Amino acid sequence: MRAPWIARRASDANVTQMHYARQGLVTPEIEYVAKRERLDPALVRDEVARGRAIIPANKNHPELQPTGIGIAFNCKINANIGNSAIGSDEREELEKLGLCLRYGADTVMDLSTGRRIVEIREALLRHSPIPLGTVPIYECIENAGDVTRHHID
């Protein structure tokens, strides 16, 4: 959905919605959120510029449908999913994402702690039209292996 919007800004050094809002610009993401929330785009821009709202809009997630999160916007529902060392795989996590979408989640957190965190996250990102959050430290722990082997010097 957002690929053309992202491409037009590819040469910009800072591509955050806050950056553009503080320049007084109304981005396509801001317009989309304003229409979705039935608000004036200027209000959405001003809320983002003041730091009272966010529009998660990672340039690496072009499938994303922009969502406004802040005091002036409708309440948002987050859902948590993720695999564990005990079980779950990419297919199961995609099924969980499908349930989140079916039941109206506005955002989703991938709390995977098991194997193949990167692959599962990529699959979720490619299939999620809503903002997807992650916990990077879990990937670091997976990459570190047995943390009892490491010593702080």
DSSP file (Angstrom, degrees, kcal/mol; ACC not computed):
  #  RESIDUE AA STRUCTURE BP1 BP2  ACC     N-H-->O    O-->H-N    N-H-->O    O-->H-N    TCO  KAPPA ALPHA  PHI   PSI    X-CA   Y-CA   Z-CA
    1    1 A M              0   0    0      0, 0.0     4,-0.2     0, 0.0    62,-0.2   0.000 360.0 360.0 360.0 -45.3    0.0    0.0    0.0
    2    2 A R     >  +     0   0    0     60,-2.8     4,-2.6     1,-0.2     3,-0.4   0.452 360.0 106.1 -94.6  -0.4    2.7    2.5    1.0
    3    3 A A  H  > S+     0   0    0     59,-0.4     4,-2.5     1,-0.2    -1,-0.2   0.869  82.5  46.5 -51.4 -46.0    5.4    1.6   -1.5
    4    4 A P  H  > S+     0   0    0      0, 0.0     4,-1.9     0, 0.0    -1,-0.2   0.887 112.6  50.8 -65.4 -35.6    4.9    4.6   -3.7
    5    5 A W  H  > S+     0   0    0     -3,-0.4     4,-0.7    -4,-0.2    -2,-0.2   0.922 113.1  45.6 -64.4 -43.2    4.8    7.0   -0.7
    6    6 A I  H >< S+     0   0    0     -4,-2.6     3,-0.9     1,-0.2     4,-0.2   0.907 109.5  54.9 -66.2 -42.9    8.1    5.5    0.6
    7    7 A A  H >< S+     0   0    0     -4,-2.5     3,-1.4    -5,-0.3     4,-0.3   0.882 102.0  57.1 -60.5 -39.9    9.8    5.6   -2.8
    8    8 A R  H 3< S+     0   0    0     -4,-1.9    -1,-0.3     1,-0.3     3,-0.2   0.766 113.6  40.4 -63.1 -24.0    9.1    9.3   -3.1
    9    9 A R  T X< S+     0   0    0     -3,-0.9     3,-1.9    -4,-0.7    -1,-0.3   0.259  79.9 113.4-106.8  11.4   10.9    9.9    0.1
   10   10 A A  T <  S+     0   0    0     -3,-1.4    -1,-0.2     1,-0.3    -2,-0.1   0.787  77.5  49.8 -57.8 -30.9   13.8    7.5   -0.4
   11   11 A S  T 3  S+     0   0    0     -4,-0.3    -1,-0.3    -3,-0.2     2,-0.2   0.545  85.4 108.9 -87.8  -5.8   16.4   10.2   -0.6
   12   12 A D    <   -     0   0    0     -3,-1.9     3,-0.1     1,-0.1    -3,-0.0  -0.489  63.7-145.4 -71.6 138.7   15.3   12.0    2.6
   13   13 A A  S    S+     0   0    0      1,-0.2     2,-0.5    -2,-0.2    -1,-0.1   0.876  90.8  36.5 -71.2 -37.9   17.8   11.6    5.5
   14   14 A N        +     0   0    0      1,-0.1    -1,-0.2     2,-0.1    -3,-0.0  -0.972  62.3 173.3-119.4 120.2   15.0   11.5    8.1
   15   15 A V        +     0   0    0     -2,-0.5     2,-0.2    -3,-0.1    -1,-0.1   0.079  32.6 128.2-116.4  23.8   11.8    9.7    7.1
   16   16 A T     >  -     0   0    0      1,-0.1     4,-1.9    42,-0.0     5,-0.2  -0.495  64.1-127.9 -80.7 151.2    9.8    9.8   10.4
   17   17 A Q  H  > S+     0   0    0     38,-0.3     4,-2.6     1,-0.2     5,-0.2   0.862 111.7  56.0 -63.0 -35.1    6.3   11.1   10.5
   18   18 A M  H  > S+     0   0    0      2,-0.2     4,-2.7     1,-0.2    -1,-0.2   0.914 104.1  53.5 -63.3 -41.8    7.3   13.3   13.4
   19   19 A H  H  > S+     0   0    0      1,-0.2     4,-0.8     2,-0.2    -2,-0.2   0.943 113.4  41.8 -57.6 -49.8   10.0   14.9   11.2
   20   20 A Y  H ><>S+     0   0    0     -4,-1.9     5,-2.5     1,-0.2     3,-0.6   0.906 113.5  52.8 -66.8 -40.9    7.6   15.7    8.4
   21   21 A A  H ><5S+     0   0    0     -4,-2.6     3,-1.7     1,-0.3    -1,-0.2   0.893 106.0  53.7 -62.3 -39.4    4.9   16.9   10.8
   22   22 A R  H 3<5S+     0   0    0     -4,-2.7    -1,-0.3     1,-0.3    -2,-0.2   0.710 104.4  55.9 -69.7 -18.4    7.4   19.3   12.5
   23   23 A Q  T <<5S-     0   0    0     -4,-0.8    -1,-0.3    -3,-0.6    -2,-0.2   0.425 123.0-109.9 -86.3  -0.2    8.1   20.7    9.1
   24   24 A G  T < 5S+     0   0    0     -3,-1.7     2,-0.3     1,-0.3    -3,-0.2   0.600  71.8 143.3  83.1  12.3    4.4   21.4    8.8
   25   25 A L      < -     0   0    0     -5,-2.5     2,-0.7    -6,-0.2    -1,-0.3  -0.625  46.1-146.0 -90.2 143.8    3.9   18.7    6.1
   26   26 A V        -     0   0    0     -2,-0.3    16,-0.1    -3,-0.1    -5,-0.0  -0.925  24.3-159.6-105.0 107.1    0.9   16.5    5.8
   27   27 A T     >  -     0   0    0     -2,-0.7     4,-2.5   -10,-0.1     5,-0.2  -0.318  32.8-105.4 -80.1 165.6    2.2   13.2    4.5
   28   28 A P  H  > S+     0   0    0      0, 0.0     4,-2.6     0, 0.0     5,-0.2   0.864 124.3  55.6 -58.2 -33.9    0.0   10.5    2.8
   29   29 A E  H  > S+     0   0    0      2,-0.2     4,-2.5     1,-0.2     5,-0.2   0.917 107.5  47.8 -64.1 -42.4    0.2    8.6    6.1
   30   30 A I  H  > S+     0   0    0      2,-0.2     4,-2.6     1,-0.2    -1,-0.2   0.915 112.5  49.3 -63.9 -43.0   -1.2   11.6    8.0
   31   31 A E  H  X S+     0   0    0     -4,-2.5     4,-2.4     2,-0.2    -2,-0.2   0.916 110.7  50.5 -61.2 -43.0   -3.9   12.0    5.4
   32   32 A Y  H  X S+     0   0    0     -4,-2.6     4,-2.4     1,-0.2    -2,-0.2   0.929 112.5  45.9 -61.4 -46.6   -4.8    8.3    5.6
   33   33 A V  H  X S+     0   0    0     -4,-2.5     4,-2.7     2,-0.2    -1,-0.2   0.912 111.0  53.4 -63.4 -42.7   -5.0    8.4    9.4
   34   34 A A  H  X>S+     0   0    0     -4,-2.6     5,-2.7     1,-0.2     4,-0.9   0.918 111.7  45.0 -59.6 -44.1   -7.1   11.6    9.3
   35   35 A K  H  <5S+     0   0    0     -4,-2.4     3,-0.5     3,-0.2    -1,-0.2   0.923 114.5  48.6 -65.6 -43.4   -9.6   10.0    7.0
   36   36 A R  H  <5S+     0   0    0     -4,-2.4    -2,-0.2     1,-0.2    -1,-0.2   0.867 118.7  39.1 -64.2 -37.2   -9.7    6.8    9.0
   37   37 A E  H  <5S-     0   0    0     -4,-2.7    -1,-0.2    -5,-0.2    -2,-0.2   0.493 108.2-123.1 -91.1  -5.0  -10.2    8.7   12.3
   38   38 A R  T  <5 +     0   0    0     -4,-0.9     2,-0.3    -3,-0.5    -3,-0.2   0.933  68.0 131.8  58.1  48.5  -12.5   11.3   10.8
   39   39 A L      < -     0   0    0     -5,-2.7    -1,-0.2    -6,-0.2    -2,-0.1  -0.851  67.7 -92.1-124.5 161.1  -10.2   14.1   11.9
   40   40 A D    >>  -     0   0    0     -2,-0.3     4,-1.9     1,-0.1     3,-0.7  -0.564  32.5-131.2 -69.2 132.7   -8.8   17.2   10.2
   41   41 A P  H 3> S+     0   0    0      0, 0.0     4,-2.8     0, 0.0     5,-0.2   0.834 107.7  59.3 -55.8 -32.3   -5.3   16.3    8.7
   42   42 A A  H 3> S+     0   0    0      2,-0.2     4,-2.6     1,-0.2     5,-0.2   0.883 104.3  49.9 -64.9 -37.2   -3.9   19.5   10.3
   43   43 A L  H <> S+     0   0    0     -3,-0.7     4,-2.6     2,-0.2     5,-0.2   0.929 111.3  48.2 -65.9 -44.6   -5.0   18.2   13.8
   44   44 A V  H  X S+     0   0    0     -4,-1.9     4,-2.3     2,-0.2     5,-0.2   0.944 113.2  48.3 -60.1 -47.7   -3.3   14.8   13.1
   45   45 A R  H  X S+     0   0    0     -4,-2.8     4,-2.8     1,-0.2    -2,-0.2   0.926 112.5  48.4 -57.7 -46.5   -0.1   16.6   11.9
   46   46 A D  H  X S+     0   0    0     -4,-2.6     4,-2.0     1,-0.2     6,-0.2   0.885 109.9  51.2 -65.5 -39.2   -0.1   18.8   14.9
   47   47 A E  H  X>S+     0   0    0     -4,-2.6     5,-2.2     2,-0.2     6,-1.0   0.912 113.6  45.2 -63.8 -42.1   -0.6   16.0   17.4
   48   48 A V  H ><5S+     0   0    0     -4,-2.3     3,-1.1     4,-0.2    -2,-0.2   0.924 111.6  52.6 -66.2 -44.1    2.3   14.0   15.8
   49   49 A A  H 3<5S+     0   0    0     -4,-2.8    -2,-0.2     1,-0.3    -1,-0.2   0.859 110.3  48.3 -60.7 -36.3    4.5   17.2   15.7
   50   50 A R  H 3<5S-     0   0    0     -4,-2.0    -1,-0.3    -5,-0.2    -2,-0.2   0.571 114.7-115.8 -80.3  -9.5    3.9   17.8   19.4
   51   51 A G  T <<5S+     0   0    0     -3,-1.1    -3,-0.2    -4,-0.5    -2,-0.1   0.651  86.0 116.7  81.8  14.6    4.7   14.2   20.3
   52   52 A R  S   <S+     0   0    0     -5,-2.2    19,-1.1    -6,-0.2     2,-0.3   0.493  79.2  25.8 -91.2  -4.9    1.1   13.6   21.5
   53   53 A A  E     -A   70   0A   0     -6,-1.0     2,-0.3    17,-0.2    17,-0.2  -0.982  66.5-152.7-151.3 158.1    0.5   11.0   18.8
   54   54 A I  E     -A   69   0A   0     15,-2.5    15,-2.6    -2,-0.3    -6,-0.1  -0.956   8.2-159.2-131.7 154.6    2.5    8.5   16.7
   55   55 A I        -     0   0    0     -2,-0.3   -38,-0.3    13,-0.2     2,-0.3  -0.862  23.0-142.4-127.6  95.7    1.9    7.0   13.3
   56   56 A P        +     0   0    0      0, 0.0    11,-0.4     0, 0.0    -2,-0.0  -0.432  36.5 158.3 -59.3 121.7    4.1    3.8   13.1
   57   57 A A        -     0   0    0     -2,-0.3   -28,-0.0     9,-0.1     2,-0.0  -0.327  17.0-174.1-147.5  55.7    5.3    3.9    9.5
   58   58 A N    >   -     0   0    0      1,-0.2     3,-2.0     2,-0.1     6,-0.2  -0.322  25.1-138.7 -57.1 128.8    8.5    1.8    9.2
   59   59 A K  T 3  S+     0   0    0      1,-0.3    -1,-0.2     3,-0.1   -53,-0.1   0.688 102.8  61.0 -66.2 -16.3    9.8    2.2    5.7
   60   60 A N  T 3  S+     0   0    0      1,-0.2    -1,-0.3     2,-0.1     3,-0.1   0.303  95.6  65.1 -90.1   8.9   10.6   -1.5    5.7
   61   61 A H    X   +     0   0    0     -3,-2.0     3,-1.8     1,-0.1    -1,-0.2  -0.556  54.3 158.5-128.2  66.2    6.9   -2.3    6.1
   62   62 A P  T 3   +     0   0    0      0, 0.0   -60,-2.8     0, 0.0   -59,-0.4   0.697  69.6  67.7 -67.0 -16.7    5.2   -1.1    2.9
   63   63 A E  T 3  S+     0   0    0    -62,-0.2    63,-0.0    62,-0.2     2,-0.0   0.620  78.4 117.5 -73.6 -11.9    2.2   -3.4    3.5
   64   64 A L    <   -     0   0    0     -3,-1.8    66,-0.2    -6,-0.2   -62,-0.2  -0.289  59.3-147.2 -64.9 134.5    1.3   -1.3    6.5
   65   65 A Q        -     0   0    0     64,-3.4    -1,-0.1   -64,-0.1    -2,-0.1  -0.926  39.6-110.5 -93.8 115.0   -2.0    0.6    6.7
   66   66 A P        -     0   0    0      0, 0.0     2,-0.4     0, 0.0    -9,-0.1  -0.122  36.7-167.4 -54.4 140.1   -1.1    3.7    8.7
   67   67 A T        -     0   0    0    -11,-0.4     2,-0.5     2,-0.0   -34,-0.1  -0.996  12.9-140.8-130.7 131.5   -2.6    3.8   12.2
   68   68 A G        -     0   0    0     -2,-0.4     2,-0.5   -13,-0.2   -13,-0.2  -0.801  16.2-171.9 -94.3 133.2   -2.7    6.8   14.5
   69   69 A I  E     +A   54   0A   0    -15,-2.6   -15,-2.5    -2,-0.5     2,-0.3  -0.977  35.6  92.6-126.4 117.9   -2.1    6.2   18.2
   70   70 A G  E >  S-A   53   0A   0     -2,-0.5     3,-1.5     4,-0.3   -17,-0.2  -0.966  82.4 -75.6 172.8 173.8   -2.6    9.1   20.6
   71   71 A I  T 3  S+     0   0    0    -19,-1.1   -18,-0.1    -2,-0.3    -1,-0.1   0.789 123.0  51.5 -62.4 -32.1   -5.0   10.9   22.9
   72   72 A A  T 3  S+     0   0    0    -20,-0.2    -1,-0.3   -29,-0.1     2,-0.2   0.545 103.1  75.1 -83.5  -6.2   -6.9   12.6   20.1
   73   73 A F  S <  S-     0   0    0     -3,-1.5     3,-0.1     1,-0.2    -4,-0.1  -0.533  94.0 -81.1-104.6 168.0   -7.6    9.4   18.3
   74   74 A N        -     0   0    0     -2,-0.2    -4,-0.3     1,-0.1    -1,-0.2  -0.268  60.5 -87.1 -60.8 153.3   -9.9    6.4   18.8
   75   75 A C        -     0   0    0     -6,-0.1     2,-0.3     1,-0.1    -1,-0.1  -0.365  46.2-144.1 -62.1 141.0   -8.8    3.8   21.4
   76   76 A K        -     0   0    0     -3,-0.1     2,-0.5    -2,-0.0    29,-0.1  -0.853   1.3-142.1-113.3 147.8   -6.5    1.1   19.9
   77   77 A I        -     0   0    0     -2,-0.3    29,-3.0    27,-0.3    30,-1.7  -0.931  13.8-161.1-110.4 127.1   -6.4   -2.6   20.7
   78   78 A N  E     -b  107   0B   0     -2,-0.5     2,-0.4    28,-0.2    30,-0.2  -0.836   1.8-160.6-105.3 144.6   -3.0   -4.4   20.8
   79   79 A A  E     -b  108   0B   0     28,-1.7    30,-2.8    -2,-0.4     2,-0.5  -0.972   8.5-143.4-123.6 142.2   -2.6   -8.2   20.6
   80   80 A N  E     +b  109   0B   0     -2,-0.4     2,-0.3    28,-0.2    30,-0.2  -0.894  27.6 159.1-106.4 132.1    0.4  -10.2   21.6
   81   81 A I  E     +b  110   0B   0     28,-2.9    30,-3.7    -2,-0.5     2,-0.2  -0.824   6.8 131.1-135.1 176.5    1.5  -13.3   19.7
   82   82 A G        -     0   0    0     -2,-0.3     2,-0.1    28,-0.2    30,-0.1  -0.602  44.5 -99.9 148.2 154.0    4.8  -15.2   19.4
   83   83 A N        -     0   0    0     -2,-0.2    30,-2.0    32,-0.1     2,-0.3  -0.340  30.2-153.3 -88.9 175.5    6.5  -18.6   19.5
   84   84 A S        -     0   0    0      3,-2.3    31,-0.4    29,-0.2     3,-0.2  -0.861  36.5 -96.4-139.2 174.7    8.4  -20.2   22.4
   85   85 A A  S    S+     0   0    0     -2,-0.3     3,-0.1     1,-0.2    30,-0.0   0.747 122.3  57.2 -64.7 -22.2   11.1  -22.7   22.8
   86   86 A I  S    S-     0   0    0      1,-0.2     2,-0.3    28,-0.0    -1,-0.2   0.852 118.8 -40.4 -79.2 -36.0    8.4  -25.3   23.5
   87   87 A G  S    S+     0   0    0     -3,-0.2    -3,-2.3    28,-0.0    -1,-0.2  -0.991  71.5  98.0-174.3 179.5    6.5  -24.8   20.2
   88   88 A S        -     0   0    0     -2,-0.3     2,-0.2    -5,-0.2    -5,-0.1   0.163  34.1-155.0  96.9 149.7    5.0  -22.9   17.3
   89   89 A D     >  -     0   0    0     -6,-0.1     4,-2.4    31,-0.0     5,-0.2  -0.791  41.1 -78.5-142.0-176.2    6.3  -22.3   13.8
   90   90 A E  H  > S+     0   0    0     -2,-0.2     4,-2.5     1,-0.2     5,-0.2   0.911 126.4  51.3 -57.2 -46.6    5.8  -19.7   11.1
   91   91 A R  H  > S+     0   0    0      1,-0.2     4,-1.9     2,-0.2    -1,-0.2   0.914 111.6  47.4 -58.7 -44.7    2.5  -21.2    9.9
   92   92 A E  H  > S+     0   0    0      1,-0.2     4,-2.2     2,-0.2    -1,-0.2   0.891 111.1  50.6 -66.3 -39.3    1.1  -21.1   13.4
   93   93 A E  H  X S+     0   0    0     -4,-2.4     4,-2.4     1,-0.2    -1,-0.2   0.885 109.2  51.6 -67.0 -36.9    2.2  -17.5   14.0
   94   94 A L  H  X S+     0   0    0     -4,-2.5     4,-2.3     2,-0.2    -1,-0.2   0.867 108.5  52.1 -66.3 -35.2    0.6  -16.5   10.7
   95   95 A E  H  X S+     0   0    0     -4,-1.9     4,-2.0     2,-0.2    -2,-0.2   0.916 109.0  49.8 -63.5 -42.7   -2.6  -18.2   11.9
   96   96 A K  H  X S+     0   0    0     -4,-2.2     4,-2.3     2,-0.2    -2,-0.2   0.915 109.5  51.3 -61.8 -42.7   -2.4  -16.2   15.1
   97   97 A L  H  X S+     0   0    0     -4,-2.4     4,-2.5     1,-0.2    -1,-0.2   0.920 107.3  54.0 -59.7 -43.4   -1.9  -13.0   13.1
   98   98 A G  H  X S+     0   0    0     -4,-2.3     4,-2.7     1,-0.2    -1,-0.2   0.888 108.2  49.3 -57.9 -40.4   -5.0  -13.9   11.0
   99   99 A L  H  X S+     0   0    0     -4,-2.0     4,-2.3     2,-0.2    -1,-0.2   0.903 108.7  53.0 -65.4 -41.3   -7.0  -14.2   14.2
  100  100 A C  H  <>S+     0   0    0     -4,-2.3     5,-2.8     1,-0.2    -2,-0.2   0.930 113.2  43.9 -58.1 -45.6   -5.7  -10.8   15.5
  101  101 A L  H ><5S+     0   0    0     -4,-2.5     3,-1.4     3,-0.2    -2,-0.2   0.919 111.7  52.9 -66.7 -44.2   -6.8   -9.2   12.2
  102  102 A R  H 3<5S+     0   0    0     -4,-2.7    -1,-0.2     1,-0.3    -2,-0.2   0.875 111.4  46.4 -60.1 -38.3  -10.2  -11.0   12.1
  103  103 A Y  T 3<5S-     0   0    0     -4,-2.3    -1,-0.3    -5,-0.2    -2,-0.2   0.293 122.4-101.3 -95.1  11.5  -11.0   -9.9   15.6
  104  104 A G  T < 5 +     0   0    0     -3,-1.4   -27,-0.3     1,-0.2    -3,-0.2   0.671  53.6 169.9  91.0  19.1  -10.0   -6.3   15.1
  105  105 A A      < -     0   0    0     -5,-2.8    -1,-0.2    -6,-0.2   -27,-0.2  -0.386  20.9-160.0 -61.5 141.8   -6.6   -5.7   16.6
  106  106 A D  S    S+     0   0    0    -29,-3.0     2,-0.3     1,-0.2   -28,-0.2   0.732  75.6  12.7 -92.7 -28.0   -5.1   -2.4   15.6
  107  107 A T  E     -b   78   0B   0    -30,-1.7   -28,-1.7    23,-0.2     2,-0.4  -0.949  67.4-153.1-142.7 160.8   -1.5   -3.4   16.5
  108  108 A V  E     -bc  79 132B   0     23,-2.2    25,-2.8    -2,-0.3     2,-0.5  -1.000   4.8-149.6-140.5 140.2    0.3   -6.6   17.2
  109  109 A M  E     -bc  80 133B   0    -30,-2.8   -28,-2.9    -2,-0.4     2,-0.8  -0.935   9.9-147.0-108.6 129.0    3.4   -7.5   19.2
  110  110 A D  E     +bc  81 134B   0     23,-3.3    25,-0.6    -2,-0.5   -28,-0.2  -0.853  20.5 175.1 -92.6 108.3    5.6  -10.4   18.2
  111  111 A L        +     0   0    0    -30,-3.7   -29,-0.2    -2,-0.8    -1,-0.1  -0.043  17.5 160.9-102.8  29.6    6.9  -11.7   21.5
  112  112 A S        +     0   0    0      1,-0.1   -28,-0.2   -31,-0.1    23,-0.2  -0.246  14.2 165.8 -57.6 134.3    8.7  -14.8   20.0
  113  113 A T        +     0   0    0    -30,-2.0   -29,-0.2     2,-0.1    -1,-0.1   0.363  51.7  80.9-126.3  -3.0   11.4  -16.3   22.1
  114  114 A G  S    S-     0   0    0    -31,-0.3     3,-0.4     1,-0.2   -29,-0.2   0.133  90.7 -49.1 -88.6-154.6   11.9  -19.6   20.4
  115  115 A R  S    S+     0   0    0    -31,-0.4    -1,-0.2     1,-0.2   -32,-0.1  -0.339 113.2  27.2 -78.3 159.8   13.8  -20.6   17.3
  116  116 A R     >  +     0   0    0     -3,-0.1     4,-2.4     3,-0.1     5,-0.2   0.842  66.2 158.9  61.3  38.7   13.7  -18.8   13.9
  117  117 A I  H  > S+     0   0    0     -3,-0.4     4,-2.7     1,-0.2     5,-0.2   0.917  71.7  49.5 -57.7 -45.7   12.8  -15.4   15.4
  118  118 A V  H  > S+     0   0    0      1,-0.2     4,-2.5     2,-0.2    -1,-0.2   0.929 112.2  46.6 -63.1 -46.6   14.0  -13.5   12.3
  119  119 A E  H  > S+     0   0    0      1,-0.2     4,-2.2     2,-0.2    -1,-0.2   0.904 114.2  47.7 -63.7 -41.7   12.2  -15.7    9.8
  120  120 A I  H  X S+     0   0    0     -4,-2.4     4,-2.6     2,-0.2    -1,-0.2   0.924 111.7  50.3 -65.8 -43.4    9.0  -15.6   11.8
  121  121 A R  H  X S+     0   0    0     -4,-2.7     4,-2.8    -5,-0.2    -2,-0.2   0.925 110.4  49.9 -60.8 -44.6    9.2  -11.8   12.2
  122  122 A E  H  X S+     0   0    0     -4,-2.5     4,-2.4     2,-0.2    -1,-0.2   0.918 111.2  49.0 -60.5 -43.9    9.8  -11.4    8.4
  123  123 A A  H  X S+     0   0    0     -4,-2.2     4,-1.1     2,-0.2    -1,-0.2   0.923 113.0  47.2 -62.6 -43.7    6.8  -13.6    7.6
  124  124 A L  H  X S+     0   0    0     -4,-2.6     4,-1.1     1,-0.2     3,-0.5   0.922 111.4  51.3 -62.9 -43.8    4.6  -11.6   10.0
  125  125 A L  H >< S+     0   0    0     -4,-2.8     3,-0.6     1,-0.2    -2,-0.2   0.906 109.1  50.1 -59.8 -43.5    5.8   -8.3    8.6
  126  126 A R  H 3< S+     0   0    0     -4,-2.4    -1,-0.2     1,-0.2    -2,-0.2   0.726 118.9  38.4 -69.3 -21.9    5.1   -9.3    5.0
  127  127 A H  H 3< S+     0   0    0     -4,-1.1    -1,-0.2    -3,-0.5    -2,-0.2   0.447  95.5  94.6-108.1  -1.8    1.5  -10.4    6.0
  128  128 A S    <<  -     0   0    0     -4,-1.1     4,-0.1    -3,-0.6   -65,-0.1  -0.818  41.3-178.6-101.1 118.4    0.6   -7.7    8.5
  129  129 A P  S    S+     0   0    0      0, 0.0   -64,-3.4     0, 0.0    -1,-0.1   0.493  73.1  68.9 -85.0  -2.7   -1.4   -4.7    7.4
  130  130 A I  S    S-     0   0    0    -66,-0.2   -23,-0.2     1,-0.1   -24,-0.1  -0.775 104.5 -76.8-111.7 159.0   -1.2   -3.4   11.0
  131  131 A P        -     0   0    0      0, 0.0   -23,-2.2     0, 0.0     2,-0.5  -0.249  45.5-154.9 -55.3 137.4    1.8   -2.1   12.9
  132  132 A L  E     -c  108   0B   0    -25,-0.2     2,-0.3    -4,-0.1   -23,-0.2  -0.971   7.8-166.2-119.8 118.8    4.0   -5.0   14.2
  133  133 A G  E     -c  109   0B   0    -25,-2.8   -23,-3.3    -2,-0.5     2,-0.3  -0.722   6.3-172.0-101.3 155.8    6.2   -4.5   17.2
  134  134 A T  E     -c  110   0B   0     -2,-0.3   -23,-0.1   -25,-0.2   -25,-0.0  -0.859  27.9-124.3-137.6 172.2    9.0   -6.8   18.4
  135  135 A V    >>  -     0   0    0    -25,-0.6     3,-1.7    -2,-0.3     4,-0.7  -0.866  21.7-168.0-120.7  93.4   11.4   -7.3   21.3
  136  136 A P  H 3> S+     0   0    0      0, 0.0     4,-1.9     0, 0.0     3,-0.5   0.752  79.6  69.2 -57.4 -27.8   14.9   -7.2   19.8
  137  137 A I  H 3> S+     0   0    0      1,-0.2     4,-2.4     2,-0.2     5,-0.2   0.831  92.2  60.5 -63.2 -29.5   16.6   -8.5   23.0
  138  138 A Y  H <> S+     0   0    0     -3,-1.7     4,-2.2     1,-0.2    -1,-0.2   0.903 105.2  47.7 -63.4 -39.8   15.0  -11.9   22.4
  139  139 A E  H  X S+     0   0    0     -4,-0.7     4,-2.5    -3,-0.5    -1,-0.2   0.897 109.9  53.1 -66.0 -39.8   16.8  -12.1   19.1
  140  140 A C  H  X S+     0   0    0     -4,-1.9     4,-2.0     1,-0.2    -2,-0.2   0.914 109.3  48.8 -60.6 -42.6   20.0  -11.1   20.7
  141  141 A I  H  X S+     0   0    0     -4,-2.4     4,-1.1     2,-0.2    -1,-0.2   0.914 110.3  50.8 -64.8 -42.1   19.6  -13.8   23.3
  142  142 A E  H  < S+     0   0    0     -4,-2.2     3,-0.5     1,-0.2    -2,-0.2   0.920 112.7  46.8 -60.2 -42.9   18.9  -16.4   20.6
  143  143 A N  H  < S+     0   0    0     -4,-2.5    -1,-0.2     1,-0.2    -2,-0.2   0.811 107.4  57.3 -69.0 -30.2   22.1  -15.3   18.7
  144  144 A A  H  < S-     0   0    0     -4,-2.0     2,-0.3     1,-0.2    -1,-0.2   0.739  89.6-164.5 -74.0 -21.7   24.1  -15.4   21.9
  145  145 A G     <  +     0   0    0     -4,-1.1     2,-1.0    -3,-0.5    -1,-0.2  -0.550  63.6  18.2  74.4-137.0   23.3  -19.0   22.5
  146  146 A D    >   -     0   0    0     -2,-0.3     3,-1.8     1,-0.2     4,-0.3  -0.579  68.5-165.7 -73.2 102.2   24.1  -20.3   26.0
  147  147 A V  G >  S+     0   0    0     -2,-1.0     3,-0.9     1,-0.3    -1,-0.2   0.674  81.1  72.4 -67.5 -16.2   24.4  -17.0   28.0
  148  148 A T  G 3  S+     0   0    0      1,-0.2    -1,-0.3    -3,-0.0    -2,-0.1   0.680  89.8  62.0 -71.7 -14.6   26.0  -18.8   30.9
  149  149 A R  G <  S+     0   0    0     -3,-1.8     2,-0.3     2,-0.0    -1,-0.2   0.701  89.1  86.0 -79.6 -19.7   29.1  -19.1   28.8
  150  150 A H    <   -     0   0    0     -3,-0.9     2,-0.4    -4,-0.3    -6,-0.0  -0.625  60.8-163.9 -90.1 140.0   29.6  -15.4   28.5
  151  151 A H        -     0   0    0     -2,-0.3     2,-0.6     0, 0.0    -2,-0.0  -0.956  19.3-128.7-123.0 140.2   31.4  -13.4   31.1
  152  152 A I              0   0    0     -2,-0.4    -2,-0.0     1,-0.1     0, 0.0  -0.778 360.0 360.0 -86.3 121.5   31.4   -9.7   31.7
  153  153 A D              0   0    0     -2,-0.6    -1,-0.1     0, 0.0     0, 0.0   0.412 360.0 360.0-100.7 360.0   35.0   -8.4   31.9
